[in-house]
Amino acid sequence: MRNAIFLSPQMYFIYLAEIINKKLNINPKYFHSNHESYDFIERKFPDAINHNYYDSIKGIPPKGHDSFNKFDIDIDLINELSESEYISLSMMDRNDSCTDSFKYRERLEFYYKQVSYWSMIIRKFKIKYVFFEEEPHQATDYILYKVCEKLKIETVMFVRTISNFGILPMKKFEEGCIKLKKIYQENLIKYKNKEVESNPILEKYFKYFKSNYQNILKEHLWDQLDSYEKLINRKNSKLSNYRFFIDNALRFFDSLFFKRIKLFNAKYFLSDQKEKNKPLSESNMNYSSYLFYKIKTTLKKISNRNFYNKISNYNLDLNQKFVLCALQYQPEKSTCPLGSRYGDQFLMIKKLRNSLPDNIKIFVKEHPSQFIFDYTRYGEIHRDKEFYMKIINLDNIEIVPINFDIFSLIDKSLAVASVTGTICWEGVNRGKPAMCFGHSWMKNCEGIFTIKNQIDLQNIIKKIIDNEIDVSLKKVYIFALSIVNLNFRCAIGGINQLKFHRVSAEENAEIHFRAVSWLIEKKYK
């Protein structure tokens, strides 16, 4: 029997495990679970390890399996994984958003234990496959992913694309979807000298690129559109900022008020955050502390936004030569681990500045989510006055106001740049080349260039300056068509994602299984 780990607590993922067990004869041996899926796993897979997801994040062994903590530190494997150590430790920022107390030595010890723990689990239970919900978000997930790579354990993960295009299954996020690349190349040949087939989903979507930015924003930022509109429409004054803060604070008294009151007396409040003077494994932040840090984070977001507005240029000259560089919200998997070293986005800006001619400016635009109050769970450790000061202290840098029209910036730019941001997709859809500094689902699309090293960057910049890149909108459309025709339109994530995509957990599992079958073909049958 071939054993597998299923690394998601979502119910649809447990249903997926059932289907894979039945149709591919792969035995689910280890699960991540939550309050909703725990009992279901116990009934369906009584012999499997049922590990609470938050316990796993914090390095706490599964309930009833304290002996799993008795393992030797696998120094040989740790040495082999030295290249991924930096990213693993950086990802722990996600667990230290509030107290800034997760010191290097503690992180290193946690990393050593996690490498050794997953190595022990894989060997003990003869694991052959690991199924990830998506690209790793938490350090422990990423560490398992890299341990699998070294131990030659096959991995499968599911990656969001854009709007309602569907998901992409892949084995390694660094490689992207190799099968999609092949299909795309075949379609480029197929439609080279003839009209591309019409697709109602794409026809509706691509119309937005021919209108104004607000229309495409509804597709790309659907889950925080109201917050975004409030952000950009807010006046830049202390009174409006703090009135906005008070209005958001009053949301505490909405329809969920009584549920929130109960949380004050709850024995456990789910949190992946480290507490001060406690190791991560012993941290259990209560609701009162959570609210305190939420208020503290909100105030810092207001301060950051005020400073950003202060240094923004509201009279940008769009007739000069410039590259548009868009920042991404942090902490998030889109920059770490997907951005590797460029999880430090200042490094990306500095590399661009040092590689571009002096007469070409860089317009830097912050991601609106960085100032949206909905995103207070992870603190605000990645942005402060010093971060923005480092950027403006570079030569020929302009800071773009948060509410500046993106399409006008793209249209006037020489090119766009981001770690893995949606701006790259928006750029090629407006006919502009895009420099992507990380690993993205857009890899291999017409006009999107993945920057792997300095030579890559220099070559692409030279072609951009010499006007040698002519982005074909037809080829971009064919790339989108190649994804949509796979028909893997479903959700990744929790209940809100399922509702948005209008799919039940059972239906979601079935579509995911089709994606798995497509990826691996008949290999396991």
Order of alpha helices (4+ residues) and beta strands (2+ residues): beta-alpha-beta-alpha-beta-alpha-alpha-alpha-alpha-beta-alpha-beta-beta-alpha-alpha-alpha-alpha-alpha-alpha-alpha-beta-alpha-beta-alpha-beta-alpha-beta-alpha-beta-beta-alpha-alpha-alpha-alpha
